[in-house]
Amino acid sequence: MDSFTLLERLSNLPGVSGFESPVREAIAELIEPFVDEMYTDALGNLIALRRGTSDFRLMLDAHMDEVGLMVQYIDERGFLSFSPIGGWDPRILPSHLVTLFTAEGRQIAGVLGADPPHILPPQDRARVIPLEKMFIDLGAQSRAEVEAMGVAVGDPVLIQYPFRRIGRETVAGKALDDRAGCATIIKALEALKDERLKATIVAAFVVAEERGLIGGRTAAYQIDPHMALVLEGTVAGDTPGVPPQRCPCRQGEGPAITVADQSFIAPREMVGAIQSIARREGIPCQIKAPAFGGTDAGAIHQSRSGVFTGVIAVPCRYTHSPFSTCRLSDFEHGWKLLAAFCKEAAKLDSTLNHSLPKH
Ligand SMILES: [Zn+2]
């Protein structure tokens, strides 16, 4: 599947943390021809194994979940209060269209409402509206009418607009954090389909990263890998008003390699190994400035007795918003770099990973 179509398919799927099954089902179908076995664990992680000629296990991690909202209360006039799932910036929420997903599988449209500026006192007009003062309006007149639609407290809600191309080679859609990472793994598995690999690749498409690196933590424990790579969509700051020292990474300069973020300091040897593979393959890449954000690597590298871990990310502008963007060229350089790394990983192990042999 070409990069645009794959990103489009994954970006458009709903997968609020805790409600990832549509994403999981699509990924299982997409990777089925490229892996030897797969299963879904108790938390909902999809774990897929592609056997190599050795027992060396390289874990690849990407999270399926995305930030969203959850119905908290339905008032007597039919308005819904909500709580955020994952990190939202309240400045960008009001007036967006939302989709609510009922337990019976219905999708219900609504609007994210807030007090109109006309009725606010002047001192409040310049202030950010707190999330607790916003509400969801489903166009209903009463609680009974909302309940008759099948809506209940606990239902997930998404701001959801269709994926599209903007400009020549930029795409815009929701949840590129981290569907771009999921797609990176899928494209790399496809590229490696007919390769004979020494490393056994264990791809983990995990749940609830946005709620505290939950699926990545439990996936690492059960996979017990010798080495791990986390694939992400990360914050690009190459936009007006961002000084260079506050810019984590830039679009158009290839995948970003983490040296450190809020959750993790990458081993220098891992950063160097990724860079030298990129150089040899002629793939552009960049170092992501420390110490912005955090990823599943924060949990994975602490699993059991510690896992030698790295992070490769597609630079995305406007993450955790209704529309994030990425460049198709950065995405393609990312999966090519990942595929090249998978071919070398078992060889790198003996020189980089200073731990006792497993099993
Ligand atoms: Zn992420």
Boltz pocket constraint, residues with backbone or C-beta under 6 A from the ligand:
constraints:
  - pocket:
      binder: B
      contacts: [[A, 63], [A, 177], [A, 178], [A, 209], [A, 232], [A, 233], [A, 294], [A, 295]]
      max_distance: 6.0
